[in-house]
Structures are given as structure tokens and as C-alpha cells.
Amino acid sequence: MIKDRAFGRQDSTAAAREANKMFRKVEAAPSEHAKADKAFQANRERLKAERLARESKHPANKAR
């Protein structure tokens, strides 16, 4: 590799760049459990918002 004197860097060769492509970090796909958990949390938040909206309209019907 050729060293860049101004910045102290080394130029990589085409072969080195190709090899580095193989070692890039890849974002892992979410597991089935993670997908289900995310869907559950989203549904829970939606239901909570609906419940709070209902309770604000009819405060006498609040649970004890």
C-alpha cells in the first residue's frame, strides 16, 4: 500500500477494499420474538391511548 505522507494514511488496494467489504457490519434482521414484542408494545400503546380518550370523555366510569 502507498502511504499518504500529508495525513499519515495508507491507500488501500482494490483487493484490500474487496476483502474489507466481506467484514462490514451488517444489521441483523429482527428475530420473530423481537417482531412480536414490537407489535405487542405498539398495540398496547394504541389501546392505552384509546382507553385514556374514553376515560377523559366519561370520568365517572373510571376504574377504582
CYANA upper distance limits for C-alpha pairs under 8 A (distance plus 0.5 A):
  1 MET  CA     10 GLN  CA      6.63
  1 MET  CA     11 ASP  CA      6.24
  1 MET  CA     12 SER  CA      6.36
  1 MET  CA     13 THR  CA      7.06
  2 ILE  CA     10 GLN  CA      6.01
  2 ILE  CA     11 ASP  CA      5.87
  2 ILE  CA     12 SER  CA      8.08
  3 LYS  CA      8 GLY  CA      7.07
  3 LYS  CA      9 ARG  CA      6.19
  3 LYS  CA     10 GLN  CA      4.70
  3 LYS  CA     11 ASP  CA      6.76
  4 ASP  CA      8 GLY  CA      5.88
  4 ASP  CA      9 ARG  CA      5.50
  4 ASP  CA     10 GLN  CA      6.14
  4 ASP  CA     11 ASP  CA      7.58
  5 ARG  CA      9 ARG  CA      7.70
 12 SER  CA     16 ALA  CA      6.35
 12 SER  CA     17 ARG  CA      6.89
 13 THR  CA     17 ARG  CA      6.75
 14 ALA  CA     18 GLU  CA      6.70
 15 ALA  CA     19 ALA  CA      6.69
 16 ALA  CA     20 ASN  CA      6.63
 17 ARG  CA     21 LYS  CA      6.86
 18 GLU  CA     22 MET  CA      7.57
 19 ALA  CA     23 PHE  CA      7.74
 20 ASN  CA     24 ARG  CA      7.09
 30 PRO  CA     34 ALA  CA      6.32
 30 PRO  CA     35 LYS  CA      6.86
 31 SER  CA     35 LYS  CA      6.76
 32 GLU  CA     36 ALA  CA      6.62
 33 HIS  CA     37 ASP  CA      6.52
 34 ALA  CA     38 LYS  CA      6.57
 35 LYS  CA     39 ALA  CA      6.71
 36 ALA  CA     40 PHE  CA      6.55
 37 ASP  CA     41 GLN  CA      6.64
 38 LYS  CA     42 ALA  CA      6.70
 39 ALA  CA     43 ASN  CA      6.63
 40 PHE  CA     44 ARG  CA      6.54
 41 GLN  CA     45 GLU  CA      6.70
 42 ALA  CA     46 ARG  CA      6.74
 43 ASN  CA     47 LEU  CA      6.64
 44 ARG  CA     48 LYS  CA      6.58
 45 GLU  CA     49 ALA  CA      6.70
 46 ARG  CA     50 GLU  CA      6.80
 47 LEU  CA     51 ARG  CA      6.59
 48 LYS  CA     52 LEU  CA      6.65
 49 ALA  CA     53 ALA  CA      6.65
 50 GLU  CA     54 ARG  CA      6.74
 51 ARG  CA     55 GLU  CA      6.62
 52 LEU  CA     56 SER  CA      6.57
 53 ALA  CA     57 LYS  CA      7.01
 54 ARG  CA     58 HIS  CA      6.92
 55 GLU  CA     59 PRO  CA      5.80
 55 GLU  CA     61 ASN  CA      7.39
 55 GLU  CA     62 LYS  CA      6.67
 58 HIS  CA     62 LYS  CA      8.10
